[in-house]
Amino acid sequence: MKYQSTRGAPPISLDHALQHGIASDGGLFLPVRLPRFDDADFDSSKDIRETAATFLAPFFEDSSLAAELDEIIAETFSFPVPLQSLSTNAGTLEVLELFHGPTAAFKDFGARFLAACLSRLQADPAHPLTILVATSGDTGGAVAAAFDKRPGIRVVVLYPDGRVSERQAKQLTCWSDNVLSLAVQGSFDDCQAMVKSAMAEETLADRYRFTSANSINIGRLLPQCIYYIHAAAGHFHATERKPGFIIPTGNLGNGFACFMARQSGAPIGSIILATNANRLIPDFLQGAEWESRKSVQTLASAMDVGNPSNMERLRFLGGEAEQLNESIRAIAVDDYDITAEIKRHYERYATAICPHTATASYVWRQLSDEEKGNGDWIIVATAHPAKFERIVEPIIGTSVAMPEALETLMSRQQRFSKIKPDLESLVAAMDEHFAA
Ligand SMILES: *Cc1c(COP(=O)(O)O)cnc(C)c1O
């Protein structure tokens, strides 16, 4: 399988696409054609790893990693992905819990898969790869965790100082020497802009062998398709109906993965993207221009994205707003409704949800009774509520127990540098840390 750029540069191999992250013309990689599956392909899969092996095989055709795909899958899907059922007035609602990995958010899937791939491709510890990652909170922790102590690979994490939760900050800063954590005095958009400008500087990019681990890397997207397919196939075989997914959305990596899975033939019904007050996607689908906006801060901070990168992929595969409107919906949820939803959800089901998950739960609640009726909806729970305890605990009036993985990280030593939001400060910090 070859991978093309959304902007037209000639197709390249998966191995190159994984290592470069972004295409030479600034576009994002997509397979030249999507493999087509049908419902029977996922029929007997009982283990999510079998689903992964079936789905990923065509994407890895001709890759030097093809023979190791099973190991890569085993390293990635090494924790449970439960589907919980809630019984509601309007039938059953299912919740796909994606937060049982080492850093308690769904970013663990993409980060671990990418780490498993890149560490196999990178055979020259004397000339390390440097992964630059801008994070609004969860990506950085997941990527740092996945690459911590991997020989021949360095990670530089940029996060907006003061705009991530305390527990997220700890997860971003508790790693070994191959991880440099930078608290940038600016927004997530500033961090993302710094990464882009660093990668565009040719001499710098050569010296550091930059690559990206943001959701623009195809290696992040591929594993994210799997949990949708697995959950949908299970539901479909039990009910003969395709479930719809409601997905908390920021940079659109997770939502796009669901779309790509459906385009490949997975038994997925409706897709609804739930955004926070950063509402460029819903506005675009309703006719607004696609123009990058300044992100606004919300309670669902990992979704505070003013210019969602993966829209470029969605438009490439799904067309412009008019056409997209037939296949996908998007609804914005503001902080007031996020807060009310966390409270309501807790009162009703005695379960705490994180502010991101609350956007999806709220969107489900807003559906008409008719739409809710069949109980064919799955909301996607993207992070564990204990990661956002400062928000969640006051709302529900009680404490949220931390998962064990998270607790382990909290006791570690933190190391980070504060820098200004410009390229010079980034380069100075890297040169100092990696000077040897
Ligand atoms: C990253 C993140 C999101 C948004 O996912 P995208 O792929 O950027 O749309 C939602 N919730 C949580 C908890 C996240 O960490």
Ligand as a Chemical Component Dictionary entry (heavy atoms), coordinates in Angstrom:
data_LIG
# 
_chem_comp.id                   LIG 
_chem_comp.type                 NON-POLYMER 
_chem_comp.pdbx_formal_charge   0 
_chem_comp.three_letter_code    LIG 
# 
loop_
_chem_comp_atom.comp_id 
_chem_comp_atom.atom_id 
_chem_comp_atom.alt_atom_id 
_chem_comp_atom.type_symbol 
_chem_comp_atom.charge 
_chem_comp_atom.model_Cartn_x 
_chem_comp_atom.model_Cartn_y 
_chem_comp_atom.model_Cartn_z 
_chem_comp_atom.pdbx_ordinal 
LIG C1 C1 C 0 -7.278  14.601 22.292 1  
LIG C2 C2 C 0 -8.532  14.439 23.050 2  
LIG C3 C3 C 0 -9.777  14.651 22.456 3  
LIG C4 C4 C 0 -9.915  15.122 21.030 4  
LIG O1 O1 O 0 -9.472  14.161 20.102 5  
LIG P1 P1 P 0 -9.078  14.602 18.621 6  
LIG O2 O2 O 0 -8.551  13.393 18.003 7  
LIG O3 O3 O 0 -8.063  15.692 18.750 8  
LIG O4 O4 O 0 -10.338 15.110 18.009 9  
LIG C5 C5 C 0 -10.917 14.403 23.197 10 
LIG N1 N1 N 0 -10.829 14.020 24.480 11 
LIG C6 C6 C 0 -9.660  13.816 25.097 12 
LIG C7 C7 C 0 -9.647  13.399 26.513 13 
LIG C8 C8 C 0 -8.472  14.020 24.403 14 
LIG O5 O5 O 0 -7.297  13.822 25.022 15 
# 
loop_
_chem_comp_bond.comp_id 
_chem_comp_bond.atom_id_1 
_chem_comp_bond.atom_id_2 
_chem_comp_bond.value_order 
_chem_comp_bond.pdbx_ordinal 
LIG C1 C2 SING 1  
LIG C2 C3 SING 2  
LIG C2 C8 DOUB 3  
LIG C3 C4 SING 4  
LIG C3 C5 DOUB 5  
LIG C4 O1 SING 6  
LIG O1 P1 SING 7  
LIG P1 O2 DOUB 8  
LIG P1 O3 SING 9  
LIG P1 O4 SING 10 
LIG C5 N1 SING 11 
LIG N1 C6 DOUB 12 
LIG C6 C7 SING 13 
LIG C6 C8 SING 14 
LIG C8 O5 SING 15 
# 
